[in-house]
Amino acid sequence: MKNNLRVLLLATGPGLLAPAGAALAQTAPAAQPALALQATTGTLPLSLRQAIDYAVQNKSTLLATRLGEQTARAKVGEIRSAGLPQVNVSANVADNFKLQKSLVDFGALGGDSLTLSSLRQNDVAAAQNGQTVNLTPVRVKNEAPPAPPQAFAFGLQWAGNTSASVSQLLFDGAYLIGLKAAKVYEQLAQKQTQQAEIDVVEQVSKAYYSTLVARERLQLLSRNVQRLDTILYQTNETFKAGFAEKLDVQRLQVQRNNLVVEQQKATRLTELSVALLKFQMGLPQSQDVQLTDQLSNALVDAGALRQRLGAASFATGAGDAGLGPVPTAPTTPATTTDQRDQDQRTALSGARTGQLAAAFNYNNRIEFSTLETQQALAGLDLANRRAGAYPRLLATAAYGFSGSAKTAGDLFAFRGPDSRAGNGFPNQNWFGFGNVGLSLQIPVFDGFRRKYLVQQARIQQQTIERGFETLRQSIDLQDAQSRTTLINALDVLDNQKANLALAEEVARVSRIKFEEGVGSNLEVISAETGLREAQTNYYAALYDVLVAKVDRDKATGELFRKANN
């Protein structure tokens, strides 16, 4: 039981034109219903919340982790069972085809004389029934020389035994500690499952956002192809009328061919994104899905997000609102030396203000909570090994029957105390026995084995304690990295949104000028190329914000809570 306990204790990784400065939240509205456990034969409507729910319930890696949690519960039950009564029933039959013999010195029993006594049948029956029989000995002088020790076989060829025994643990220090460790061990298994669920939520969220962005970009490319087809048709008609050159038509045709190829690539990438989402969910690839969320469902106020992150406001240079239409002459900033020093210290400290650092709770991270549970188990393991010096007390009881005979058939006759032979003598061949008692086991000296086991447990506990500081530093680094990455992604998104608006305006004006005959075909092609580049950069920045927001929520320990809201 102590070995099992030690194993238990040691078992312990339409947002295209959204307002400037918009960022992306992690979850869809909470009003959406959860997804059913089983996929359907038709197209499956899928929101982000439904995708997460399905993955948490059906992802194969999570199912394996939950099986480990069930194993932990069974292991706890195994430890607890040691304190319940232990009942055993046994039976055996032996053929002593060669009986063991022992030397018996019969001469030592009587010396140089023999002791004789008269033996009657009633005396034999009374003795077998447990009564005391007094016989009058008669000593006869033995004139013959004493005989040497003679070989004598005890028992008969066939022997049998059957018994039932019961034992109940009354006191064992290791068992008492095991009861304390049972609940902690279950908590550790649950936290490991929760860690796996957090990883699944992260993977599904990123895959879902990737599919949303790919789908929106594909729709935009389709609109670009339609718009370019209109321009190409108008240019071709103008060429037929003699007011445009064939080179203008060919340039637009090349532009359209390139755009169609890009559209085909985007289609395949969108299909790949959907396949990745199905994989992260544990959904069969043959199942058709329809994403019901829009990028607009995840838009939040970037200003509030920046304020929560402790980042600079738009007016100080962050966001497209701080860019300004036309640069002006630089002015000397009105910041004092103390303010600059404070800004430098804030940046060098990981860009987290004292207020945010004070509000950060390490227990929000499941890794920290798991390490605390492992520390508690290490303490119980140390106590368990120390408890090896305590005595162990058990109550025992047994009852059974044993028998013997010259033949197998005679052994299984099962003759009791009332059985008599033909001459009237009892011929009982099975006899009962029983006992009750206490068993006290006191460890005295084990060659210092327990001493070294305690040392190992103490070192393990100290190792876990050192791991807390390492984990804190790692969490602080992840917090600073995720915060900086998200702020930078927001800045890039704001900038790319502003560039997209400018590129759309330039393309719009270029098309008007070309249609009015005051602009060139090259100007339209250049504007369209710049627009597509701005669109690509915008969607890349959009996806970076989505991923950075998921990473930020995971770093602060809020990912699982937000996914369940």
HELIX and SHEET records of a PDB file:
HELIX    1   1 LYS A    2  LEU A   10  1                                   9    
HELIX    2   2 GLY A   15  LEU A   17  5                                   3    
HELIX    3   3 LEU A   48  ASN A   58  1                                  11    
HELIX    4   4 SER A   60  SER A   81  1                                  22    
HELIX    5   5 GLY A  107  GLY A  110  1                                   4    
HELIX    6   6 GLN A  121  GLN A  128  1                                   8    
HELIX    7   7 GLY A  173  LYS A  240  1                                  68    
HELIX    8   8 LYS A  246  MET A  281  1                                  36    
HELIX    9   9 LEU A  295  ALA A  298  5                                   4    
HELIX   10  10 ALA A  302  LEU A  309  1                                   8    
HELIX   11  11 PHE A  314  THR A  316  5                                   3    
HELIX   12  12 ASP A  320  GLY A  322  5                                   3    
HELIX   13  13 THR A  337  LEU A  348  1                                  12    
HELIX   14  14 GLY A  354  ALA A  359  1                                   6    
HELIX   15  15 TYR A  362  ASN A  364  5                                   3    
HELIX   16  16 ILE A  366  ARG A  386  1                                  21    
HELIX   17  17 ALA A  387  ALA A  389  5                                   3    
HELIX   18  18 ALA A  408  LEU A  411  1                                   4    
HELIX   19  19 ARG A  449  GLU A  515  1                                  67    
HELIX   20  20 ASN A  521  ALA A  555  1                                  35    
HELIX   21  21 LEU A  559  ALA A  563  1                                   5    
SHEET    1   A 2 ALA A  23  LEU A  24  0                                        
SHEET    2   A 2 LEU A 299  VAL A 300 -1                                        
SHEET    1   B 2 LEU A  44  LEU A  46  0                                        
SHEET    2   B 2 VAL A 289  LEU A 291  1                                        
SHEET    1   C 4 GLN A  86  ASP A  95  0                                        
SHEET    2   C 4 TRP A 158  PHE A 171 -1                                        
SHEET    3   C 4 ARG A 392  ALA A 405 -1                                        
SHEET    4   C 4 TRP A 430  GLN A 441 -1                                        
SHEET    1   D 2 LYS A 101  VAL A 104  0                                        
SHEET    2   D 2 GLN A 150  ALA A 153 -1                                        
SHEET    1   E 2 SER A 113  LEU A 116  0                                        
SHEET    2   E 2 VAL A 138  LYS A 141 -1                                        
END                                                                             
